[in-house]
Amino acid sequence: MEKEHFEILLEHMRSEFRAVAAGHESLRQELGRKIDDFRDEVNDRFKVVDTQILALNYKIEAVDEKLSNRIDAVETKLSIKIDAVAQDIAEHRADTEVHRAHG
């Protein structure tokens, strides 16, 4: 009787172990699916962010080009004006020296 009881108990433990193993496998598969879903969602979001970054880079480059062109234009205008002022000063100095010499 004791041997039969032990065999029944052993079979019950085997059955419980199989149930635990099956549950573990089920959880492993579910976790794998969730990880795959999460990976897909993250990849999709990164694609959106990458697209937005590329668009922003394009806009930044366009603004940079416009600003560079404007700065170049301002520098050219200022250079012309500075040269004109320098010429006026030189002419004024020459005129002043002529008046001093005759004066």
Backbone as a ProteinNet text record, in pm:
[ID]
protein_1_A
[PRIMARY]
MEKEHFEILLEHMRSEFRAVAAGHESLRQELGRKIDDFRDEVNDRFKVVDTQILALNYKIEAVDEKLSNRIDAVETKLSIKIDAVAQDIAEHRADTEVHRAHG
[TERTIARY]
80.8	0	85.5	192.8	278.5	342	380.2	439.5	336.7	212.2	106.6	80.8	79.7	59.3	173.9	296.5	412.7	404.7	361.9	350.4	242	133.4	25.6	75.2	143.8	198.4	300.6	384.8	485.1	418.5	314.9	242.9	175.9	120.4	59	164.6	283	391.1	435.4	443.8	479.1	375.5	250.9	143	152.7	176.9	191.6	313.5	422.7	543.2	516.4	444.4	409.3	321.8	229.5	142.6	224.6	317.3	403.5	489.3	545.9	629.3	546.3	423.1	336.4	302.1	274.4	245.8	367	483.4	606.4	627.1	604.7	618.8	517.6	396.5	293.2	332.9	382.3	427.3	546.3	638.8	754.1	710.3	615	565.2	493.9	411.9	340.2	438.7	538.5	639.8	714.3	744.7	810.7	725.8	595.3	505.1	502	496.4	492.8	622.9	733.4	862.7	865	817.7	812.9	721.8	606.1	514.8	578.6	644.6	711.3	821.4	899.2	1006.7	949.2	839.5	776.2	727.9	665.8	615.2	730.2	838.3	954.3	1014.9	1028	1082	994.6	862.7	771.8	788.5	800.5	817.2	950.5	1054.5	1184.5	1179.9	1104.1	1090.7	1027	924.5	857.3	953.7	1025.3	1119.8	1231.6	1282.9	1387	1337.5	1214	1156.4	1145.4	1101.4	1089	1225.7	1325.4	1459.9	1512.6	1490.6	1534.9	1466.1	1336.8	1263.5	1319	1346.4	1402.1	1542.2	1621.3	1754.7	1744.1	1648.7	1628.2	1591.5	1500	1458.5	1575.5	1654.1	1769.7	1869.4	1894.1	1986.6	1934.5	1804.8	1746.2	1760.8	1733.2	1746.6	1893.1	1982.1	2125.4	2170.3	2123.7	2160.2	2106	1978.6	1920.1	1997.7	2029.1	2102.2	2242.5	2307.2	2441.5	2436.1	2336	2321.1	2294.4	2208.9	2179.5	2302.6	2375	2496.5	2597.3	2612.9	2703.6	2661.7	2531.6	2481.3	2506.4	2481.8	2505.4	2653.9	2739.6	2884.2	2927.1	2872.9	2906.2	2862.2	2737.9	2687.4	2770.7	2802.8	2883	3022.7	3080	3212.8	3212.3	3108.9	3095.8	3079.8	2995.8	2973.8	3100	3171.4	3294.7	3398	3408	3501.5	3463.7	3333.7	3288.1	3320.1	3298.7	3330.3	3480.9	3558.4	3704.1	3747.4	3684.3	3716	3678.9	3560.9	3518.7	3616	3659.9	3754.3	3886.7	3932.4	4058.4	4048	3936.2	3915.6	3907.3	3838.9	3825.9	3962.6	4042.4	4175.9	4261.9	4254.3	4332.3	4287.6	4157.7	4104.3	4148.7	4146.9	4188.1	4336.6	4417.8	4561.4	4587.7	4508.9	4524.5	4490.4	4383.3	4344.1	4447.4	4507.4	4610	4734.2	4765.7	4885.4	4865.2	4745.1	4718.2	4672.4	4654.1	4590.5	4660.2
-119.5	0	126.5	121.3	237.7	267.5	163.7	181.4	241.8	193.3	247.6	395.1	424.8	563.1	652.5	602.5	676.3	696.5	594.1	604.8	706.2	704.5	801.1	942.8	957	1087.1	1133.4	1041.7	1073.9	1114.3	1043.4	1077.7	1213.7	1242.2	1372.1	1483.4	1460.4	1558.9	1578.4	1470.2	1481.8	1564.5	1538.7	1613.6	1762.5	1791.5	1931.1	1995.6	1921.2	1973.3	2004.6	1913.2	1938.2	2063	2081.6	2199.2	2327.2	2322.4	2438.1	2465.9	2360.1	2376.6	2433.3	2385.4	2436.1	2583.4	2617	2756	2844.4	2792.2	2866.9	2891.7	2791.6	2804.9	2905.9	2899.4	2993.8	3136.6	3157.2	3290.5	3336.7	3245.3	3279.6	3324.7	3253.8	3291	3426.1	3446.9	3574.5	3689.9	3668.4	3771.5	3798.1	3693	3709.8	3792.4	3766.1	3845	3991.3	4013.1	4150.6	4223.5	4154.5	4215.7	4248.6	4156.4	4181.8	4300.8	4306.7	4419	4551	4547.5	4667.9	4711.2	4615.5	4646.4	4709.9	4654.2	4710.3	4852.8	4874.4	5008	5108.2	5068.3	5156.6	5186.3	5085.1	5106.7	5202.9	5187	5278	5421.7	5436.3	5571.1	5631.4	5550.3	5600.8	5643.7	5572.3	5612.2	5750.7	5773.7	5904.5	6013	5984	6081.7	6108.7	6004.1	6022.9	6113.2	6091.9	6175.5	6320.3	6339.8	6475.5	6542.8	6468.2	6523.5	6563.8	6479.8	6514.4	6641.8	6654.3	6774.4	6897.7	6884.3	6997.3	7033.5	6933.4	6961.2	7038.3	7000.4	7071.2	7217.1	7238.2	7375.3	7455	7393.4	7462.1	7499.7	7408.6	7438.6	7553.9	7557.3	7665.6	7799	7800.3	7923	7965.9	7870.8	7901.6	7965.5	7911.5	7967.2	8109.1	8129.7	8264.1	8363.6	8323.8	8413.7	8443	8341	8362.6	8460.4	8446.1	8537.9	8681.1	8694.3	8827.8	8889.8	8809.9	8860.2	8904.5	8823.4	8861.2	8992.8	9009.5	9133.2	9252.7	9235.8	9344.6	9378.8	9277.5	9303	9380	9343.2	9414.4	9559.3	9582.2	9719.5	9800.2	9740.5	9812.1	9841.6	9748.6	9769.9	9887	9891.7	10002.6	10134.6	10136.2	10259.1	10299.8	10203.7	10235.2	10292.8	10233.4	10285.7	10428.7	10455.4	10590.8	10689.5	10651.3	10737.9	10761.8	10657.2	10673.3	10769.5	10758.8	10850.6	10993.7	11011.3	11145.2	11202.4	11122.4	11169.1	11206.9	11122.9	11153	11284	11303.8	11428.1	11547.5	11530.6	11638.4	11672.7	11572.5	11595.4	11670.8	11627.3	11694.8	11839.8	11863	11998.9	12082.3	12023	12094.1	12130.7	12037.6	12065.7	12176	12179.2	12285	12418.7	12427.2	12551.9	12595.4	12501.3	12535.3	12591.6	12532	12577.3	12717.9	12754.7	12887.7	12986.4	12944.9	13023.3	13099.7
0	0	0	73.1	80.7	-54.8	-129.7	-261.4	-357.2	-351.4	-437.4	-405	-278.5	-235.9	-287.6	-276.8	-324.2	-475.1	-551.1	-696.4	-735.2	-662.5	-688.5	-660.6	-549.3	-513.7	-618	-662.8	-763.9	-895.4	-935.1	-1058.6	-1045.6	-929	-904.8	-915	-859.2	-866	-1010.9	-1087.5	-1229.6	-1304.1	-1274.5	-1339.1	-1305.2	-1180	-1136.3	-1203.6	-1213.2	-1276.9	-1424.1	-1493.7	-1634	-1646.8	-1554.6	-1557.8	-1536.8	-1442.3	-1418.2	-1541.6	-1601.6	-1721.6	-1836.4	-1853.1	-1959.3	-1933.1	-1809.2	-1773.7	-1798.8	-1765	-1788.2	-1938.2	-2017.7	-2163.5	-2217.9	-2167.5	-2210.7	-2175.6	-2055.1	-2013.8	-2098.1	-2128.2	-2209.6	-2348.6	-2406.5	-2539.1	-2535.8	-2434.1	-2420.5	-2402.2	-2318.6	-2298	-2429.3	-2503.8	-2633.6	-2728.6	-2732.2	-2817.4	-2773.8	-2644	-2594.4	-2627.4	-2615.8	-2650.7	-2799.7	-2882.6	-3027.6	-3059.2	-2994.6	-3016.3	-2973	-2858	-2808.5	-2904.8	-2952.5	-3047.2	-3174	-3224.3	-3344.2	-3319.3	-3203.4	-3170.4	-3158.9	-3093	-3078.6	-3215.8	-3299.3	-3433.9	-3514.1	-3504.2	-3575	-3524.5	-3394.1	-3338.1	-3379.8	-3383.2	-3426.7	-3572.7	-3654.3	-3794.8	-3804.6	-3724	-3722.8	-3675.3	-3566.6	-3512.2	-3613.4	-3677.6	-3779.4	-3892.1	-3935.3	-4041.2	-3995.6	-3873	-3819.9	-3806.9	-3764.9	-3752.6	-3890	-3990.2	-4125.1	-4174.3	-4147.1	-4187.8	-4115.8	-3986.6	-3911.6	-3961.7	-3994.3	-4048.7	-4179.6	-4262.9	-4389.3	-4362.6	-4268.1	-4235.2	-4178.2	-4092.6	-4033.7	-4141.9	-4234.1	-4343.4	-4429.3	-4454.1	-4533.8	-4461	-4331.1	-4252.4	-4247.5	-4230.1	-4226.9	-4358	-4469.1	-4599.8	-4615.5	-4575.3	-4585.6	-4499.3	-4376.3	-4287.1	-4340.2	-4392.3	-4448.8	-4565.1	-4649.7	-4763.2	-4715	-4615	-4562.2	-4496.5	-4421.9	-4356.4	-4462.4	-4566.4	-4675.1	-4739.4	-4761.5	-4821.9	-4730.7	-4601.1	-4505.8	-4501.1	-4499	-4497.6	-4622.2	-4737	-4861.4	-4854	-4809.7	-4798.4	-4699.1	-4585.4	-4485.2	-4538.3	-4607.5	-4664.1	-4761.9	-4846.6	-4941.6	-4866.7	-4763.3	-4686.5	-4611.3	-4554.5	-4482.3	-4578.4	-4695.8	-4796.2	-4835.6	-4849.6	-4885.9	-4774.6	-4648.9	-4535.4	-4529.5	-4550	-4549.7	-4659.5	-4774.6	-4885.3	-4848.9	-4788.6	-4745.8	-4643.2	-4549.3	-4446.9	-4511.7	-4603.2	-4671.2	-4748.7	-4817.2	-4892.2	-4798.4	-4687.1	-4589.4	-4530.8	-4499.3	-4444.4	-4546.3	-4671.5	-4776.6	-4790.2	-4785.1	-4796.6	-4677.5	-4557	-4435.8	-4444.2	-4491.9	-4505.3	-4608.2	-4716.4	-4815.1	-4752.5	-4673	-4608.5	-4505.8	-4434.6	-4336.1	-4404.9	-4515.2	-4586	-4641.8	-4678.3	-4734.7	-4627.7	-4515	-4415.5	-4321.1
[MASK]
+++++++++++++++++++++++++++++++++++++++++++++++++++++++++++++++++++++++++++++++++++++++++++++++++++++++

